[in-house]
Amino acid sequence: MIFRSGFACLVGRPNAGKSTLTNALVGRKVAITSDRPQTTRRVLRGIVNRPDGQLIMVDTPGLHRPRTLLGERLNDQVRETWSSVDVVGLCIPADQSVGPGDRYIATELSHIRRKPMVAVVTKTDAVSRAVLAERLGEVAQLAEDVGMPWAEVIPVSARTGDQVTLLAERLISHMPEGPVLFPEGVDEGETMEILVAEMIREAALDGVQDELPHSIAVVVDEIEPREDRPVERPLTDVRATLFVERDSQKAIVIGKAGSRLKQVGTRARREIEVLLGVPVYLDIRVKVAKDWQKDPKQLRRLGF
């Protein structure tokens, strides 16, 4: 058996299902999901181990028209990732017609030579067979319009798992022959601090006002096992800072008498405990970093 290994990234316009599909491929949560566009901010990696190969999935932010310095840097991350991976998958949601955003990204991808491009039609569980057939026709026409033949066209549903295994198999088939790149038992390539910060941000995004999601950033200050605990009752302290851009946003995040922040902490703590495998004490502080999305110094401090 030929063993193949390499990197693949899923790209697409915001809210095309990239992060949900990445999680389905890896078999666990490595990227946060939300129905709000531009949820993904960091290039996160998840690892798929199979007998015939190892697939390192790279989840990228959605390519979009930037309005801030942060937006420009996220777009730069996307294009840099395209150039470094072995295979690119363009996610196009089945429940929406192929639009200008899809055409723009496909045109950008058409300039990358000698790299397999796979069309991944996502969210197939949300449409009928007739609509799916229509969407597949649009995807084929898109390739003709931009002059870029698809190496594969694969419809999938991350929610039901339909054809997710097939997608992993086909992506690996386009990888070069190579060794295992990450040791056995490793299934994510990001630091624990980044994963925990993303889980807290995901919890904070739930149910907030339209103006707030892009203003939220999270930095994990500490993840430390509590030393005075007995072996049979471990506890890990997680301390994090949640940044917003204005005092009014801080009040929204905290809520009346701290009620909303408590909800955020409860939801995030459950996710973090699954990730770390131990009970967690989570302490979240909320601070204002005025207009941080436009400030180069603050962007660097927040890891962008």
C-alpha distance (Angstrom), angle and dihedral (degrees) to the residues before:
residue distance angle dihedral
M1 . . .
I2 3.79 . .
F3 3.81 111.5 .
R4 3.79 116.2 -146.0
S5 3.79 130.3 -171.4
G6 3.77 137.3 175.4
F7 3.76 149.5 107.7
A8 3.79 130.2 -65.4
C9 3.78 129.7 -179.8
L10 3.77 131.8 -160.1
V11 3.79 113.2 -141.9
G12 3.76 134.0 177.0
R13 3.73 144.6 121.2
P14 3.81 117.8 -53.3
N15 3.81 115.9 -68.6
A16 3.81 94.9 15.9
G17 3.81 91.6 131.5
K18 3.81 98.7 -100.3
S19 3.80 97.8 137.1
T20 3.80 94.8 43.1
L21 3.79 90.2 50.9
T22 3.82 92.5 46.8
N23 3.81 89.0 54.2
A24 3.82 90.8 48.5
L25 3.80 92.1 50.8
V26 3.80 93.6 48.5
G27 3.80 92.8 43.0
R28 3.78 95.4 -128.5
K29 3.78 139.5 53.8
V30 3.80 113.0 -75.3
A31 3.81 97.8 143.6
I32 3.79 128.9 44.4
T33 3.78 119.8 -120.3
S34 3.77 133.4 -152.5
D35 3.79 137.9 157.6
R36 3.80 87.6 -120.0
P37 3.81 116.6 97.2
Q38 3.81 119.3 -113.4
T39 3.80 94.0 25.4
T40 3.81 92.9 141.2
R41 3.81 112.8 76.0
R42 3.76 104.7 158.8
V43 3.77 131.7 59.6
L44 3.80 99.1 -115.7
R45 3.80 127.1 -173.2
G46 3.78 130.6 -145.4
I47 3.80 124.6 -179.2
V48 3.80 126.7 -136.3
N49 3.82 113.4 -163.1
R50 3.81 117.4 -162.0
P51 3.83 133.5 163.4
D52 3.81 90.2 -109.0
G53 3.76 98.6 43.5
Q54 3.78 153.4 -28.0
L55 3.78 119.8 -100.6
I56 3.79 119.9 -163.9
M57 3.81 107.8 -159.2
V58 3.78 116.4 -153.8
D59 3.80 115.1 -159.0
T60 3.80 112.3 -155.0
P61 3.80 135.2 -169.8
G62 3.80 115.7 -98.6
L63 3.79 113.9 -93.0
H64 3.80 107.7 -115.3
R65 3.78 144.0 154.7
P66 3.83 102.0 -81.7
R67 3.78 122.7 -132.0
T68 3.80 97.2 177.0
L69 3.79 139.8 35.9
L70 3.80 87.4 -102.6
G71 3.80 89.5 57.1
E72 3.80 91.3 51.3
R73 3.80 91.3 51.0
L74 3.80 92.2 48.5
N75 3.81 90.2 53.0
D76 3.81 89.4 49.3
Q77 3.83 88.5 53.1
V78 3.80 90.5 53.5
R79 3.80 95.1 50.6
E80 3.80 92.4 44.4
T81 3.81 89.7 52.6
W82 3.81 92.2 50.1
S83 3.78 90.5 57.3
S84 3.82 95.1 48.9
V85 3.83 104.3 46.2
D86 3.81 128.3 82.6
V87 3.82 98.0 -132.5
V88 3.81 132.4 21.9
G89 3.81 123.0 -153.4
L90 3.80 117.3 -161.2
C91 3.82 109.2 -151.4
I92 3.80 114.8 -147.2
P93 3.83 116.3 178.0
A94 3.79 115.3 -126.5
D95 3.79 92.5 -145.0
Q96 3.82 93.1 63.7
S97 3.79 131.0 54.9
V98 3.79 118.2 -111.6
G99 3.79 103.4 -88.3
P100 3.80 143.7 179.4
G101 3.81 92.3 -76.0
D102 3.80 92.0 55.8
R103 3.81 91.3 46.5
Y104 3.79 91.7 49.5
I105 3.80 93.1 52.6
A106 3.81 93.4 42.9
T107 3.80 89.3 52.0
E108 3.79 90.3 51.0
L109 3.80 90.5 49.2
S110 3.81 91.7 49.5
H111 3.81 88.9 68.6
I112 3.83 90.7 62.0
R113 3.78 107.3 89.6
R114 3.82 131.8 -155.4
K115 3.80 95.1 14.8
P116 3.84 125.2 114.1
M117 3.81 113.1 -113.4
V118 3.80 117.0 -158.7
A119 3.80 123.0 -165.8
V120 3.80 109.9 -142.1
V121 3.80 113.7 -167.1
T122 3.81 103.9 -157.4
K123 3.82 134.8 -164.6
T124 3.81 93.8 34.3
D125 3.81 90.0 156.9
A126 3.81 88.9 67.8
V127 3.83 96.4 62.5
S128 3.79 141.2 52.2
R129 3.80 123.5 -107.1
A130 3.79 89.8 -104.1
V131 3.81 92.7 54.6
L132 3.81 91.1 45.3
A133 3.81 90.3 52.7
E134 3.80 89.2 50.8
R135 3.79 91.1 50.3
L136 3.80 92.6 49.3
G137 3.78 88.4 53.7
E138 3.80 90.5 52.4
V139 3.81 90.5 49.7
A140 3.81 90.8 52.4
Q141 3.80 90.4 49.0
L142 3.80 90.6 48.9
A143 3.81 90.4 58.8
E144 3.81 90.5 51.8
D145 3.79 92.6 47.4
V146 3.81 94.6 54.6
G147 3.80 96.1 35.0
M148 3.80 96.0 -118.3
P149 3.83 119.1 124.6
W150 3.80 115.8 -146.5
A151 3.79 116.6 -120.9
E152 3.81 86.8 -152.4
V153 3.81 138.5 -3.0
I154 3.80 109.9 -152.0
P155 3.83 125.5 175.6
V156 3.82 113.1 -153.0
S157 3.77 143.3 170.3
A158 3.78 115.5 -147.7
R159 3.80 90.1 -172.9
T160 3.83 95.9 57.7
G161 3.81 96.6 24.8
D162 3.81 92.3 -122.5
Q163 3.83 109.8 164.0
V164 3.82 93.7 -12.7
T165 3.82 90.5 123.1
L166 3.80 89.8 48.4
L167 3.80 89.9 52.5
A168 3.82 90.8 52.9
E169 3.81 90.6 49.4
R170 3.79 93.4 49.7
L171 3.80 94.1 45.7
I172 3.81 90.2 52.0
S173 3.81 90.2 49.0
H174 3.82 88.5 63.4
M175 3.82 93.6 50.7
P176 3.81 122.0 100.9
E177 3.78 120.0 -106.8
G178 3.79 108.0 -89.8
P179 3.81 148.7 132.5
V180 3.79 130.6 -84.6
L181 3.80 105.2 -70.9
F182 3.82 97.7 -166.0
P183 3.84 125.8 37.0
E184 3.80 121.6 -100.6
G185 3.80 112.2 -85.5
V186 3.78 94.2 30.8
D187 3.80 112.7 114.3
E188 3.77 104.4 164.4
G189 3.75 133.5 46.6
E190 3.78 102.5 -157.5
T191 3.79 130.8 91.5
M192 3.78 117.9 -96.2
E193 3.81 90.2 -119.1
I194 3.81 92.4 59.3
L195 3.81 93.2 47.2
V196 3.81 92.3 48.7
A197 3.81 91.7 46.9
E198 3.81 90.2 52.1
M199 3.82 91.4 50.6
I200 3.80 90.7 53.3
R201 3.81 90.9 47.7
E202 3.80 90.9 49.6
A203 3.81 90.4 53.7
A204 3.81 90.7 47.6
L205 3.83 92.0 51.7
D206 3.79 93.5 58.9
G207 3.79 110.9 107.6
V208 3.81 99.0 -12.1
Q209 3.79 124.3 141.7
D210 3.80 120.6 -86.8
E211 3.81 94.7 -104.9
L212 3.79 95.1 52.6
P213 3.85 110.7 61.5
H214 3.80 97.3 73.6
S215 3.81 91.0 46.7
I216 3.82 94.7 59.4
A217 3.80 121.0 96.1
V218 3.80 128.5 165.2
V219 3.79 130.7 -155.3
V220 3.82 121.6 -173.3
D221 3.78 109.5 -138.7
E222 3.80 99.6 -176.5
I223 3.80 143.4 5.3
E224 3.79 108.4 -177.5
P225 3.83 133.9 154.7
R226 3.80 109.9 -122.2
E227 3.78 106.5 -110.7
D228 3.80 100.3 -151.2
R229 3.82 95.0 59.3
P230 3.82 123.1 107.6
V231 3.81 115.6 -113.0
E232 3.79 92.4 -111.6
R233 3.84 92.1 52.6
P234 3.82 107.0 43.3
L235 3.80 122.3 176.4
T236 3.80 128.9 -172.6
D237 3.79 122.3 -154.5
V238 3.81 115.4 -140.7
R239 3.78 117.7 -172.7
A240 3.78 120.5 -174.9
T241 3.79 140.4 168.6
L242 3.79 121.0 -137.9
F243 3.80 112.8 -156.2
V244 3.80 127.7 -156.3
E245 3.80 130.4 173.9
R246 3.82 103.3 -123.3
D247 3.80 140.5 30.7
S248 3.81 90.4 -118.0
Q249 3.80 89.4 57.8
K250 3.78 90.7 49.2
A251 3.80 89.4 56.3
I252 3.83 90.5 51.3
V253 3.79 93.7 50.1
I254 3.81 93.2 48.1
G255 3.81 95.3 42.5
K256 3.79 128.3 -164.8
A257 3.80 109.3 -27.2
G258 3.81 89.0 -12.2
S259 3.80 93.2 -62.8
R260 3.80 97.6 136.4
L261 3.79 95.2 44.5
K262 3.79 88.1 51.8
Q263 3.82 89.9 54.9
V264 3.80 90.6 49.0
G265 3.79 90.8 50.2
T266 3.81 93.8 48.5
R267 3.80 93.6 50.7
A268 3.81 94.2 43.8
R269 3.80 93.1 46.1
R270 3.81 91.8 57.2
E271 3.81 91.2 52.9
I272 3.81 92.9 45.2
E273 3.81 92.2 49.9
V274 3.81 89.4 55.0
L275 3.81 89.8 49.2
L276 3.81 95.8 47.2
G277 3.80 97.0 34.0
V278 3.83 93.8 -134.8
P279 3.81 137.3 83.8
V280 3.80 112.3 -83.4
Y281 3.79 136.2 -150.9
L282 3.81 104.8 -152.9
D283 3.80 122.0 -161.2
I284 3.84 116.1 -175.1
R285 3.80 121.3 -174.4
V286 3.81 120.3 -167.8
K287 3.82 119.1 -143.1
V288 3.80 136.4 173.3
A289 3.82 118.4 -121.5
K290 3.80 101.1 178.9
D291 3.83 114.2 -128.0
W292 3.81 91.3 -19.8
Q293 3.82 92.7 165.1
K294 3.82 89.6 67.6
D295 3.80 99.4 38.5
P296 3.85 116.5 89.8
K297 3.81 93.4 -158.5
Q298 3.79 94.2 51.2
L299 3.81 91.7 43.9
R300 3.80 89.3 56.3
R301 3.81 90.8 48.0
L302 3.80 90.0 52.1
G303 3.81 92.3 49.2
F304 3.81 102.0 -101.8
